[in-house]
C-alpha cells in the first residue's frame, strides 16, 4: 500500500513542473512504475493470481500443444474463453510469472491514460482538469483487484478503450469491433459491455431515453432469465454465462458493508458529474464529436442503476468501468464549462450574460472543490479499506 501511495505522491509532486507537451511521458513513467510494482506482487494462497501463476507455469512447460489441448478439453473454461487462454500462453513465453500482473497493469492503466491524453489533446483540456481526472482515476480504480483478478478488470478496461477509439477518435472501427468480441472471449463479463454497445447501436447516434429505460428494466429481470440461457440454447458459451448470471442472481439484494457503500458513493458522485458535464457539453458545437461516447457512458450508468442490487455486477462496474469512463467525461465536461465562460466574455455585456458567467464560475469552483475533497477521501479509503492493504512483494 505504501509503495502505491508513494508512486501516486511522486506523480502529484512532479506533475505541476512538467510542460504540457511532455505530460504523456509522465503518464508513461507512471504506468511503468505501477507495472514494475505489480511484477513483484506476491499473491495470497486464496487469490485468483495464485491459480493463474500455476496455469502460466504449466503453459511454459507444455507450450502451444498444451494450450490447444486445454481449449479442446474445456479446461479453465477456455473452450468458451479462448482469448484468455491465448493471453496466458503469450505471457508464459516470458521466464517469470510476475509478467502476468505486470503486463495486465500496463495494458489497463496504459490504455486509460492514453485515452486521457488523447481526449485532453483533442479538446484542449486545461492541465488542471487533466490532473484532477488522473488522480480521480488513481484513487477510485482498484489496483490490486485487477492485479490479482486479471481477466475481469482487463476486459472492462480494454472494452472502454475500444469504445473511445471507435466513438471519439472515429478510427479503426472494424478493429474495435474485433476488440469487443475478443473481450467477450476473454471473460464472460464482456457480454455485459457488449449489450450496452449494441444498445447504443440500435438506439442511434444520440441514444434515446427509451433505450436507457429499457436497459434498466432488462437488468432488473435479467437475473431471472440469464441463468436459464445456457439451458435454452445448449451453447457452451451461454452455459458459462448462465453460471455466472446464476451466481450474480444469488447475491441479489441490498448490502450494508463498507465496500459496497463506498462503491455506491462512487456511482452517485460519478452520475452527478456526468449529468453536469453532459449539460455543458450539449451547449457547444465543439463537443459534438464526443456525443456518441457520452451516450455510451449514459447507457452504462443506466445499466449500473439496474444492476445495483446485483452485488458482483455492480461492484465490478464501479471499480473498473466508472473510473475509466467518468475521468474522461469529467475533464472534457469541465473544459466545456470553461469554454462556455470564455465565450460569454466575448459577447456584449448585459446583466443576464454577467449573471450567466457568475453561475458558470461558481459551478466550476464548487465542482473543483468537491472533486478534490472526494478524491482525497477516497484515496485515504483506498489505502486503508481496499485490497491495497493486502499487497505483498517478493
C-alpha positions as CSV (number, residue, x, y, z in Angstrom):
1,X,0.0,0.0,0.0
2,X,2.8,2.4,0.9
3,X,4.5,1.8,-2.4
4,X,1.4,2.6,-4.3
5,X,0.8,5.7,-2.3
6,X,4.4,6.8,-2.8
7,X,4.1,6.4,-6.6
8,X,0.9,8.5,-6.6
9,X,2.5,11.1,-4.4
10,X,5.6,11.4,-6.6
11,X,3.3,11.8,-9.7
12,X,1.4,14.6,-7.9
13,X,4.6,16.4,-6.9
14,X,6.2,16.2,-10.4
15,X,3.1,16.9,-12.5
16,X,2.9,20.8,-12.0
17,X,6.5,21.1,-13.2
18,X,6.1,19.1,-16.4
19,X,5.3,21.1,-19.5
20,X,2.0,20.1,-21.1
21,X,3.6,18.6,-24.2
22,X,5.6,16.2,-22.0
23,X,2.8,15.0,-19.8
24,X,2.4,11.9,-21.9
25,X,5.9,10.8,-20.9
26,X,5.0,11.4,-17.2
27,X,1.9,9.2,-17.8
28,X,4.1,6.5,-19.4
29,X,6.5,6.7,-16.4
30,X,3.6,6.3,-14.0
31,X,2.2,3.3,-15.9
32,X,5.7,1.7,-16.0
33,X,6.2,2.3,-12.2
34,X,2.8,0.6,-11.5
35,X,3.7,-2.3,-13.7
36,X,7.0,-2.8,-12.0
37,X,5.3,-2.8,-8.7
38,X,2.8,-5.4,-10.0
39,X,5.7,-7.6,-11.2
40,X,6.9,-8.1,-7.6
41,X,3.4,-8.8,-6.1
42,X,3.2,-12.0,-4.1
43,X,-0.4,-13.2,-4.1
44,X,-2.2,-14.8,-1.1
45,X,-3.0,-18.5,-1.4
46,X,-6.7,-17.7,-1.9
47,X,-6.1,-15.1,-4.6
48,X,-7.0,-15.9,-8.2
49,X,-3.5,-14.8,-9.2
50,X,-2.0,-17.9,-7.4
51,X,-4.1,-20.2,-9.6
52,X,-3.2,-18.1,-12.7
53,X,0.5,-18.4,-11.9
54,X,0.1,-22.2,-11.9
55,X,-1.6,-22.1,-15.3
56,X,1.1,-19.9,-16.8
57,X,3.8,-22.2,-15.4
58,X,2.1,-25.2,-16.9
59,X,1.8,-23.4,-20.3
60,X,5.5,-22.5,-20.1
61,X,6.3,-26.2,-19.9
62,X,3.7,-27.6,-22.2
63,X,3.8,-24.9,-24.9
64,X,1.2,-24.3,-27.5
65,X,0.2,-28.0,-27.7
66,X,-0.9,-27.8,-24.1
67,X,-2.9,-24.7,-24.8
68,X,-4.7,-26.4,-27.7
69,X,-5.4,-29.4,-25.6
70,X,-6.8,-27.3,-22.7
71,X,-9.1,-25.4,-25.2
72,X,-10.3,-28.7,-26.7
73,X,-10.9,-30.2,-23.3
74,X,-12.6,-27.1,-21.9
75,X,-10.0,-26.7,-19.1
76,X,-10.5,-23.4,-17.2
77,X,-13.4,-22.7,-19.5
78,X,-11.0,-21.9,-22.3
79,X,-13.2,-23.6,-24.8
80,X,-15.6,-20.7,-24.3
81,X,-12.9,-18.1,-23.5
82,X,-10.0,-19.0,-25.9
83,X,-8.7,-15.4,-25.8
84,X,-8.0,-15.8,-22.1
85,X,-6.0,-19.0,-22.8
86,X,-4.1,-17.3,-25.6
87,X,-3.3,-14.3,-23.3
88,X,-1.9,-16.6,-20.6
89,X,0.0,-18.6,-23.3
90,X,1.7,-15.4,-24.6
91,X,2.6,-14.4,-21.0
92,X,4.1,-17.8,-20.4
93,X,6.7,-17.0,-23.1
94,X,8.3,-14.7,-20.5
95,X,10.5,-16.5,-18.0
96,X,8.8,-15.1,-14.9
97,X,5.2,-15.4,-13.7
98,X,5.3,-11.8,-12.5
99,X,4.9,-10.7,-16.0
100,X,1.2,-11.7,-15.9
101,X,0.2,-8.9,-13.4
102,X,2.8,-6.5,-14.8
103,X,1.6,-6.8,-18.4
104,X,-2.0,-6.6,-17.2
105,X,-1.4,-3.4,-15.3
106,X,0.5,-1.9,-18.2
107,X,-2.4,-2.7,-20.6
108,X,-5.1,-1.5,-18.2
109,X,-3.5,1.7,-16.9
110,X,-1.7,2.4,-20.2
111,X,-5.0,2.3,-22.2
112,X,-6.8,4.6,-19.7
113,X,-4.0,7.2,-19.6
114,X,-3.7,7.1,-23.4
115,X,-7.4,7.9,-23.6
116,X,-7.0,10.8,-21.1
117,X,-4.1,12.2,-23.0
118,X,-5.8,11.9,-26.4
119,X,-9.0,13.5,-25.1
120,X,-7.1,16.3,-23.4
121,X,-5.3,17.0,-26.6
122,X,-8.4,16.8,-28.9
123,X,-10.5,19.1,-26.7
124,X,-7.6,21.3,-25.4
125,X,-8.3,20.4,-21.8
126,X,-6.8,22.6,-19.1
127,X,-3.8,21.0,-17.4
128,X,-5.5,21.2,-14.0
129,X,-8.6,19.2,-15.2
130,X,-6.3,16.6,-16.7
131,X,-4.6,16.3,-13.3
132,X,-7.8,16.0,-11.4
133,X,-9.1,13.3,-13.8
134,X,-5.8,11.4,-13.4
135,X,-5.9,11.5,-9.6
136,X,-9.6,10.6,-9.5
137,X,-8.7,7.5,-11.6
138,X,-5.8,6.6,-9.4
139,X,-7.9,6.8,-6.2
140,X,-11.0,5.0,-7.5
141,X,-9.6,2.3,-9.9
142,X,-9.0,-0.8,-7.8
143,X,-5.3,-1.7,-8.4
144,X,-4.9,-4.9,-6.6
145,X,-8.3,-6.4,-7.7
146,X,-7.2,-6.2,-11.4
147,X,-3.6,-7.2,-10.4
148,X,-4.9,-10.3,-8.8
149,X,-8.2,-11.0,-10.8
150,X,-6.6,-10.1,-14.1
151,X,-9.4,-11.1,-16.6
152,X,-12.5,-9.2,-15.4
153,X,-10.8,-5.8,-14.9
154,X,-8.8,-6.0,-18.0
155,X,-11.8,-7.0,-20.1
156,X,-13.9,-4.0,-18.8
157,X,-11.0,-1.5,-19.2
158,X,-10.0,-2.5,-22.7
159,X,-13.6,-2.5,-23.8
160,X,-13.8,1.1,-22.6
161,X,-10.6,1.8,-24.6
162,X,-12.0,0.4,-27.8
163,X,-15.2,2.3,-27.3
164,X,-13.3,5.6,-27.0
165,X,-11.2,4.9,-30.1
166,X,-14.4,4.0,-32.1
167,X,-16.8,6.6,-30.9
168,X,-14.5,9.6,-30.4
169,X,-11.4,9.1,-32.5
170,X,-13.5,7.6,-35.2
171,X,-10.7,5.3,-36.2
172,X,-10.2,1.6,-36.8
173,X,-13.8,0.8,-36.3
174,X,-13.7,-2.8,-37.6
175,X,-10.7,-3.5,-35.4
176,X,-12.6,-2.0,-32.4
177,X,-15.5,-4.4,-33.0
178,X,-12.9,-7.3,-33.2
179,X,-11.7,-6.0,-29.9
180,X,-15.2,-6.1,-28.4
181,X,-15.7,-9.7,-29.5
182,X,-12.2,-10.6,-28.1
183,X,-13.1,-9.1,-24.7
184,X,-16.3,-11.3,-24.7
185,X,-14.0,-14.3,-25.3
186,X,-11.5,-13.1,-22.6
187,X,-14.1,-13.1,-19.7
188,X,-17.8,-13.8,-19.7
189,X,-18.5,-10.3,-18.2
190,X,-17.6,-8.8,-21.6
191,X,-21.0,-9.7,-22.8
192,X,-22.5,-7.1,-20.4
193,X,-20.4,-4.4,-22.1
194,X,-21.4,-5.7,-25.5
195,X,-25.0,-5.5,-24.6
196,X,-24.6,-1.8,-23.8
197,X,-22.6,-1.2,-27.0
198,X,-25.3,-3.0,-29.1
199,X,-28.0,-0.9,-27.3
200,X,-26.2,2.2,-28.4
201,X,-26.0,0.9,-32.0
202,X,-29.8,0.1,-32.0
203,X,-30.7,3.4,-30.4
204,X,-28.9,5.5,-33.0
205,X,-26.3,8.2,-32.8
206,X,-27.5,10.1,-29.8
207,X,-29.1,7.3,-27.9
208,X,-32.7,7.5,-26.7
209,X,-34.2,7.8,-23.2
210,X,-36.3,4.8,-24.1
211,X,-33.2,2.7,-24.7
212,X,-31.8,3.7,-21.3
213,X,-35.1,2.8,-19.6
214,X,-35.2,-0.5,-21.4
215,X,-31.7,-1.3,-20.3
216,X,-32.7,-0.5,-16.7
217,X,-35.6,-3.0,-16.9
218,X,-33.6,-5.6,-18.8
219,X,-31.0,-5.6,-16.0
220,X,-33.8,-5.9,-13.3
221,X,-35.3,-9.0,-14.9
222,X,-32.1,-10.3,-16.3
223,X,-31.3,-12.2,-13.1
224,X,-34.3,-14.4,-13.7
225,X,-33.6,-15.0,-17.4
226,X,-29.8,-15.3,-17.8
227,X,-29.4,-18.4,-15.5
228,X,-31.5,-20.4,-18.0
229,X,-30.0,-19.0,-21.2
230,X,-27.5,-21.9,-21.5
231,X,-30.2,-24.5,-20.9
232,X,-32.4,-22.9,-23.6
233,X,-29.7,-22.6,-26.2
234,X,-27.4,-25.5,-25.4
235,X,-24.4,-23.4,-26.4
236,X,-21.4,-23.8,-24.2
237,X,-20.5,-20.1,-24.1
238,X,-24.1,-19.2,-23.0
239,X,-23.9,-22.0,-20.5
240,X,-20.9,-20.4,-18.9
241,X,-22.7,-17.0,-18.9
242,X,-25.7,-18.7,-17.3
243,X,-23.5,-20.0,-14.5
244,X,-22.1,-16.5,-13.9
245,X,-25.6,-15.0,-14.0
246,X,-26.9,-17.5,-11.5
247,X,-24.0,-16.6,-9.2
248,X,-24.8,-12.9,-9.6
249,X,-28.5,-13.5,-9.1
250,X,-27.8,-15.5,-5.9
251,X,-26.1,-12.4,-4.5
252,X,-29.0,-10.1,-5.4
253,X,-30.3,-7.9,-2.6
254,X,-29.1,-4.8,-0.6
255,X,-25.8,-4.6,1.1
256,X,-24.6,-2.7,4.1
257,X,-20.9,-3.5,4.2
258,X,-18.5,-0.5,3.8
259,X,-17.1,-1.6,0.4
260,X,-20.5,-1.7,-1.2
261,X,-21.5,1.7,0.3
262,X,-18.3,3.2,-1.0
263,X,-19.0,1.9,-4.5
264,X,-22.5,3.3,-4.2
265,X,-20.9,6.7,-3.4
266,X,-18.6,6.5,-6.4
267,X,-21.6,5.8,-8.6
268,X,-23.6,8.7,-7.2
269,X,-20.8,11.2,-7.5
270,X,-20.0,10.0,-11.0
271,X,-23.6,10.1,-12.1
272,X,-24.0,13.7,-10.9
273,X,-20.7,14.7,-12.6
274,X,-22.0,13.0,-15.8
275,X,-25.2,15.0,-15.7
276,X,-23.5,18.3,-15.3
277,X,-20.8,17.6,-17.9
278,X,-23.4,16.4,-20.4
279,X,-25.4,19.6,-19.9
280,X,-22.5,21.9,-20.5
281,X,-21.1,19.9,-23.5
282,X,-24.5,20.0,-25.2
283,X,-24.3,23.8,-25.5
284,X,-21.1,23.9,-27.6
285,X,-20.7,22.5,-31.1
286,X,-17.1,21.8,-30.5
287,X,-18.0,18.8,-28.4
288,X,-20.4,17.2,-30.9
289,X,-17.7,14.6,-31.7
290,X,-17.9,13.5,-28.0
291,X,-21.7,12.8,-28.2
292,X,-21.5,9.1,-29.2
293,X,-19.2,8.3,-26.3
294,X,-21.3,10.4,-24.0
295,X,-24.3,8.3,-25.0
296,X,-22.4,5.1,-24.4
297,X,-21.5,6.3,-20.9
298,X,-25.1,7.3,-20.3
299,X,-26.2,3.7,-21.1
300,X,-23.5,2.3,-18.9
301,X,-24.8,4.4,-16.0
302,X,-28.3,3.3,-16.5
303,X,-27.1,-0.3,-16.8
304,X,-25.4,0.1,-13.4
305,X,-28.5,1.5,-11.9
306,X,-30.5,-1.5,-12.9
307,X,-27.8,-3.8,-11.5
308,X,-27.5,-2.0,-8.2
309,X,-28.9,-5.0,-6.2
310,X,-26.7,-7.5,-8.0
311,X,-23.6,-7.0,-5.9
312,X,-21.0,-8.8,-8.0
313,X,-22.0,-7.0,-11.2
314,X,-22.5,-3.5,-9.7
315,X,-19.2,-3.6,-7.7
316,X,-17.1,-4.7,-10.7
317,X,-18.6,-1.9,-12.8
318,X,-17.9,0.6,-10.0
319,X,-14.3,-0.5,-9.6
320,X,-13.2,-0.6,-13.2
321,X,-15.7,0.9,-15.6
322,X,-16.8,4.0,-13.8
323,X,-13.2,5.3,-13.1
324,X,-12.2,4.6,-16.8
325,X,-15.1,6.5,-18.4
326,X,-16.0,9.2,-15.9
327,X,-12.5,10.5,-15.6
328,X,-12.6,11.3,-19.3
329,X,-16.2,12.8,-19.2
330,X,-15.3,14.9,-16.2
331,X,-12.2,16.7,-17.7
332,X,-13.9,17.2,-21.1
333,X,-17.0,18.5,-19.5
334,X,-15.2,20.9,-17.2
335,X,-13.3,22.2,-20.2
336,X,-16.6,22.8,-21.9
337,X,-17.7,24.8,-18.9
338,X,-14.6,26.9,-19.1
339,X,-15.2,27.4,-22.8
340,X,-18.7,28.5,-22.2
341,X,-17.5,31.1,-19.7
342,X,-14.9,32.3,-22.1
343,X,-17.5,32.6,-24.8
344,X,-19.7,34.8,-22.6
345,X,-16.8,37.2,-22.0
346,X,-16.5,37.9,-25.7
347,X,-20.2,38.7,-26.0
348,X,-21.9,42.0,-25.3
349,X,-22.1,42.8,-21.6
350,X,-25.5,42.6,-20.1
351,X,-27.0,41.7,-16.8
352,X,-28.1,38.3,-18.0
353,X,-24.7,37.5,-19.5
354,X,-22.8,38.6,-16.4
355,X,-25.2,36.5,-14.3
356,X,-24.6,33.5,-16.5
357,X,-20.9,34.0,-16.3
358,X,-21.0,34.2,-12.5
359,X,-23.1,31.0,-12.4
360,X,-20.6,29.1,-14.6
361,X,-17.7,30.3,-12.4
362,X,-19.5,29.3,-9.2
363,X,-20.3,25.9,-10.7
364,X,-16.6,25.5,-11.6
365,X,-15.4,26.4,-8.1
366,X,-17.9,24.1,-6.3
367,X,-17.2,21.1,-8.5
368,X,-13.5,21.6,-8.3
369,X,-13.7,21.7,-4.5
370,X,-15.9,18.7,-4.3
371,X,-13.8,16.7,-6.7
372,X,-10.6,17.4,-4.8
373,X,-12.2,16.6,-1.5
374,X,-13.8,13.4,-2.6
375,X,-10.7,12.2,-4.4
376,X,-8.6,12.8,-1.3
377,X,-11.2,11.0,0.9
378,X,-11.4,8.0,-1.5
379,X,-7.6,7.8,-1.7
380,X,-7.5,7.6,2.1
381,X,-10.1,4.8,1.9
382,X,-8.2,3.1,-0.9
383,X,-5.1,2.9,1.3
384,X,-6.9,1.7,4.4
385,X,-10.0,-0.2,3.4
386,X,-9.5,-1.8,0.0
387,X,-7.5,-4.7,-1.2
388,X,-4.4,-2.5,-1.4
389,X,-3.7,-3.3,2.2
390,X,-3.1,-7.0,1.1
391,X,-0.2,-6.0,-1.2
392,X,2.9,-8.0,-0.5
393,X,6.1,-8.0,-2.5
394,X,8.9,-10.5,-3.1
